[in-house]
Amino acid sequence: MEFLQHLSLQKDNEGSATGSKTINSKGAIINSYSPVDGKLIGSVSSSDKEAYEKVITTAQTAFLEWRKWPAPKRGEVVRQLGDALRADKQALGQLVSYEMGKSIQEGLGEVQEMIDICDFAVGLSRQLYGLTMHSERPSHRMYEQWHPMGIVGIISAFNFPVAVWSWNAALAWVCGNVTVWKPSEKTPLCGNAVQNIVAKVFAANNVPEGVNNLIQGGREVGEWISNDSRIPLVSATGSTRMGKELNKAVAGRLGKTILELGGNNAIIITENADLDMSLIGAVFGAVGTAGQRCTSTRRLIIHENVYDSFVTKLTKAYQQIKIGDPLDSKNHMGPLIDKEAVNLYLQSIASCIKEGGKFLVEGGVINGTGFESGCYVKPCIAEVNPAYTIVQHETFAPILYVMKYKTIEEAIEIQNNVPQGLSSAIMTLNMRESELFLSAWGSDCGIANVNIGTSGAEIGGAFGGEKETGGGRESGSDAWKAYMRRQTNTINWSNQLPLAQGIQFDL
């Protein structure tokens, strides 16, 4: 395919790379099969321990120089990366769509997120502000400043194979850190493609070798990163189960984490909602990326007075969803990532039925011409009790649970009564309902929206959630502070040495 050639992706790719240099590895081969058609796209070598050690050692050396570069100069390199991504947007978007299975519109949108975070990071490179404070001691000055931490480990998931990496890398770099990235073993070629793009920009700017590093592999590589005391910060995206294990390992060595884990996101549709607008938000939230976003809409909590009419609209809309090759822009939904995901989807449907769920739109695997990969499934809708065990879990698939409520307080309680706390939304034209939802006793999620869905986020705001979602924040606002260490400074410019709190110590 032309986009593979454009991105310089051959059949065999090494598993470890630092800067523009590839480090030979003897690790196991990872084959990347497209869920679109089941064909082998290419193969990569996973990193072995020897290659890993070379990458980390090179990164440590690079940090000693990179941290000395003025932040605006580091920002200029990131600006050029944004331009390079603009030039390669079509090809990289197609690769994301083909290797992961999301629609081409979403694949291109993911690359646009990378461009946007580069733009954000460029401005940030001149705004790494600290504070000044008044000292209680005469002729003293206090202030705080922020310094880079060193190596930032980035472990990303298959559903956003490039964008979430960029949220971390762009900020980490302008803050003066170097990065080591382990992409998902389910989308390794996306990682290699991005590495190739970055390497060209870095080489043109004489960036020290080792500022940007790629390590391919599975769980073992993630464990190396988690347990490596040379990596002070690990940012990880994935399941809650994975996050708990990783956090235990990093905390055990007193390292820091940014965790973006599971979501079980709900939209509350009130009797004061614009139902047509709500329909768009609900359907895209539930079927976009085939339900494989951490912000995908899993639950609809609908007021009893509009429940029947809205559910009728919803079921009709589901009949219009076009499923097929995600590279065809006419299709709304592509495949799940692999057959393992299909099995989990089928198990969740079975569990829902066993608990008493009633399917208003039936699910199932799609077979036939154009669906030979076995990864295409039907988006489905189940009427449930919010207390069902299956409703408490995140299913990474297009299964939407609908349920009724009577009062807005009850709706918020239902929404909050799950272990996860990533994204939430309310559809209402009533100001009191929206303000209650956004109040301290409203949504307990890291993201709370009014009259838009749960799915998707702009890079200007900090992205992340609470509870079992992990508490991490990435991307915009002041999320950059997580990639730096804070230092408080006190300067005495007098000829005396007074102590704080009025303590006397005379010699």
N, C-alpha and C positions, 0 to 999 in steps of 0.2 A: 504494500500500500504506500502511496506517495507520502503520507504524513510520517510514516516510519523512516523513510529515507531522508526526509527533510530534517528530522530530529536526530539523524546520525545513529539510528538504532539498528544494529546488526543482529543476527540470530543469537550470538553469544556475547554476553556482557559480564565484565568482572564484578565482583561483589563488594569491593572496597575501593574508595577513591578519595584522594585528598587534594583539594585545589583542582588543577588540571591533570594531575598525575594519577594513573591507575596503579594500585598495589595488587600484585598477583595474589590470588587466594586459592587454596586447595579445598575449600568448603564444598558442601553438597550443591548440586544443580537445582535451581528453582525454575520450573517451567511455568510460563504464563499463558494460560488458555483464556480466550475471550468468552465471556458468558453470552455474547451476542450470537456467535455461530459455533462455538466449541472448538475453534481452530487454535493451534499453537501460534502465538504471536512471536515469542522469542524466549530465550533462556538467560538466566544470570547465575553466576557462581556466588553462593552465600559466603560470608566472611568466615575464615577460620581464626583461631585465637592469635596466631602469629600476625596475620594481616591486621586484626583489630589492634594489637599492641602498637604496630607501626603507625596506624592512623592516630591513636591517642597521643603517642609521643610527638608526632608531627604537629598535632593540634596544640599541644602544650607550648611548643617552641613558637608557633605562629602567634599565639596569644601575647607573648612577651613583646612582640613588635606591634601587632594590630592595636593594642590598647593605647599605644603612644600616638597613633594617628589622630589628628583632631576630629571630633565628632562630625562636623560639617563635611570633612573630606570623606569620611566613611559614608556619610549620607549621599555624597555625589556618586559613589560607586553603586549604591542601591538605586539611585535615580536612573543610572544607565541600565541596570538590570530591568527596571520597569519598562524602559524603551525596548529592550531585547524581547521581553515577554509580549509587548504589543506586536512586534514583528512576527513572532511565532505563535500568536494567539490561536489562529485557525488550526494549525497542525497539532499543537499541544492539546487544544480542546477536543479534537477528534480522537487523539490517543486516550485521553481521559474517558471519553464516551465509549470507546471500543474495548478498553481493558477493564473498566469498572462496570459499564453497562448503563450509566445514566444517559439521559437524552442529550443530544448534541447542544441544545439550548443551555442545559445545565452544565455541560462540559465547558462550553465557552464562558459561561458565567463564572465558573470556578477559576479560570485563568484571569478573568477580569478582577476577581477578588485579589489575586496575586498582584496585579498591576496597581490596584487601589491601595493595598497595604504598603507597596513600595512608595507611592506618593505620600502616604501618611508618615512613613518612616523618614522620608527626606525632610519634611517639616520638623519632625520630632528631633532630628539631629541637631537642631539649633535651639531646642527647648527642653533640655535635660536639666530642669530647674531644681535648685534646693531652696531652703528657707533661711532667713536671718531671724535671730531671736535676741531679745534684750537680756543681758546678763544681770544678775542680782549683785554682782561685784563691780565696783567702779573701775573704769578704764579697761574693761574687758569687752570682747565682742564674741558672739556665738553665731554659728551658722551650721548648716548641714550640706553635705554634697553626696553625690552618688557615683560609685565606681563600678566598673565591670567585674563580673564574678569569675570568668575564666571560660571553661568549656560548658556549653549548654547541650545536653542530650535531648533530641527530639524523636519521639516514637509516634508515628502517625498511623491512622487507620485507613482501610481501603475505600470507605465511602466518600472521603474527600482526599484523594491521594496526593494532591499538590497544594491546595489552598491553605490548609491548616499548618502545613510545614512553613509556608511563607509568612503566616501570621507571627510565628515564633522567630524564624530566621531573620527577617527584615528588622525586627525590633532588637533582637540579640546583637546583630552586627552593628547597628548605629550606636548601641550602648557600649560597644567595644569588646564584646564577647566573640568567641569562635563557636562553631556548631558541629555536632556529629548527629547525623540523621539516619534513623532506621525506618525506612518506609515499610508499609505492610507487604508481607510476602505474597499477598494476593494481587498486588498492583506494582510489581517491582520495576517494570519498564517506565512507568511514569517518573519514578525516582531517578532512573538513569537519564531520561530525557532532560529533566530539570538540571541535573548535575552538569550535563553537556552545555546547556545554555549559560549557567552561572560561570562555568569554567572559562568560557570565552570572554565574558565581561571582566572577570577578575584578572585574567592574564593580560588583557589590554590596559589594566590599571596598576599592574605590578603589585597586586594584593599578595601578601605572604602566602606561600603554599601551606595549606592546613587550616585556613580560616573557614572554609566550607568543606565538609567531609560527608561521605555517603558510605553506609555500611549495610549491605543486604543480608537478610537472614530472618530466621523465625524467633521463637521464644527464647532460645539460648542466647542470642545476641542481645535481646532485651534484658535478660538477666545479667549479662556482662555489664551493660550500661547502668542498670539499677544498683549493682553492688560495687561500682567503681568509685572510690573516694576522690579520684582525680576529676570527677564530673560533679560540681557542686549543685547543679540544677538540672532536673529532668522534667521535661514537659511531655506528657503522655495522653493520647486520645485513644479510647477504646471502651471495653466493657467495664462495669463496676467490679466484677470479679478480678479482672486483670489489674485494675487500679488499686484495689486493696492489697494485692500481693506486691505490686511495685512500691506502693507507699510504705509498706512495712520494711522493705529492703532499704529504701533510701533513708527513711527516718532512723533506721537502725545504725546508720553511719552519720546521722545528723545532717544529711543533705536536705535540699529543698525540692519541692515538686509543684508543678502546675498540672492539675488533673482535670481532664474533660471527659467525663464518663457517661453513663446511661441517661436517657431521658424517657419520660412517660407523659408526654405533653398533652394538655387538654385545652379545648376551646369551650368556653361557656357561651351559649347562645340564649340570650334573654328574650323575653316577650317584646322588648323594645328594640330588637335588632333589625337592621336592614337585611332581610333574609337572602336577597339575591347576592349581595356583597358577601354575606357569610358563607354562602355556598361555594364561591370561588376560593375563599381562604381555606375552607374545610377540605375540599377535593384536592387542591394542590398540596396542602399539608399532608394529606394521607397517602397520595399516590406518587407525588414527586420523588424521584430517585428510587422508585418502587418501595417507598416506605423505609429506606435505609439511611435516613438522616437521623442524627441524634436529636434534631428538632422536629422530626416528623410528628404529625398529629396522630395520636393513638386513641384519644377519647374525645367524644362530643357529649357535653353535659347540656341538655336542652330543656328549656322551660316547658312544663306540661301543656301550657296553652298554645304553644306553636310546634310542639313535638310532631304531631301527625303531619302537618303541612310541610314542615321542613324535611322530615324523613322521606316524604313522597318526592320532594324536589331532589333530594340526595340520591335516592335509588335510580331516578330517571337519569341524573347526571352520570352515574356510574355506567350506564348502558352506552354512553357516548365516548367513553375513554378508549383511545386507540392504543393498542399494545403491539410492539414489534421492534424491529431494528432501530436502536436509538440514534443511529446516524441519519435516519430519515426524519426530517424535522416535522413531518405530519403526525408522528407518533407521540403520545403523551408519556408513555411508560415503557421502559425497557425491561431487561431481565433482572433477577436477583444475581448476586455476585457468583454463586456456585451452587452445586447440588446439596451441599451441607446446609446452606441457607434455605433451600427449598424444603428439606426435611424438617427443619425447625419451624418453618411456616406451617407445614402440614400437622406437626405435633401440636402447635398452638391452637389450630382449628379444632382438632380432636379434643383437646383439653377444655376448650370453651364449650363445646357441645356436651361434654361429660358433666360440666358444672351446671348446665341448664340454659346456655346461651342459644338464642334463636337467630339464625342467619337470614337477614333480609336480602342480602346479595351473596350468593354462594361463591365460595372460593374453589381452588383446584389448580392443578398443573395444566398448562396449555401444550398440546402436542400438534404435530402436523408440519406442513411445509412452512419454512421460515422460523420454526421453533425447535429445531433439531438439537440445540444445546441442552435441552431439558431444564433450563433455568427460568423459563417464563411462567408466571403464575397469574391468576385472576385476583384483582383487588376485591376485597369482600367487606361486608358490613354485618356486625353482629349486635343484636339487642341484648344487653346484659344487666346484671346487678353489679353496681360498682364494687361490691365486696368480694366478687369472685377472685380467686387466687390468680388466675391467668391475667386478669386486668391489672394486677399489681406489678406485673413483670413487663419488661421491655421486649417486644418481639420485633426484630429488625426485618419487617416485611409489611406489605400493604393490607394490614388487618385493622379495621376501624371499629371501635366499640362505641355504641350509642346508649344513652341512659337519660332518665327524666329527673327533674327537680321541681320543687315548689317555691322555695324562697332563695334569694340571692345568697344569703348566709349559708344555706344548705349546699348550694352549688360550689361555693368557695371551699367548704369543708370537704366535699367530695374530691375536688381538684387537688387539694393539699394532702389528702389521705392516701398517698403512695410514697414509697421510699425515695423516689427520684425528685429532683427539683430544678430542672433545666429551663424549659420555656413554657409559657402560658399565655392565654389570650382570652379576652371577653369581647363579644359583639353586642354592642348596645348603643342607643342614641340618648340614653338617660345619664346625665352627668353624675348623679348620686351613685348609681351603680358602678360607673367607671372609676370614680374616686375611691369608693370602698374597695374595689378590686386592687387598686394601686397603693392602698394604705398599708400601714404596718401590720394590720390584722386581716389583710387581704391575701393575695397570692404570695406563697412562700418560695417562689422560683427566682432564679437569677435574672430571668428575662420575663417581663410582664407587658403585654401589648394590648392596645385598645383598637378595635376595628381593623386589625390585620391579623393574619394567622400566626401560628407558632413557628413556621418553617422559614429559615433564612434569617440573616442578620447583616447589618451594614458594618463595615470595619471601623466606623467612627466611635462606636460604643464598645465597652468591655464585654466580651463574650464569655459566658460560663454559668454554672448553676450551683445549687446548694444540695445539702443532704448527700445521698449516694451519687450525685453527679460529680462530687469531688471538691467543689469550692474554688477551683482555679479560675483565673481570668486571663484572656488572651486578646490580642488585637488592639482596640482603640482605648480612648480615655487615658487613664494613668496606668494601664496594664504594663507599661514599660518598666515600672519600678520593680516588678517581680524578677527582672533579668539583671538587677544591679544590687549592690550592697550599700547600705546607708552608713554614712560616717558623720558623726557630730564633732564639730571642731570648736574649741575655745581658745581665743588668742588674748593674752595679757599684754597690753602695750604700756603698762605703768612701770614704776620702779619699786613697786610693792608686790607682795604675794599674799593677798587676802584669800581665805578659804571660804568655800560655800557654806551656807547655813549658819554663818557667824562663828564657826569653830575657831578657837584660838590655839595656836601651836607656836609658842615662843621659844627660841633658843638663846 
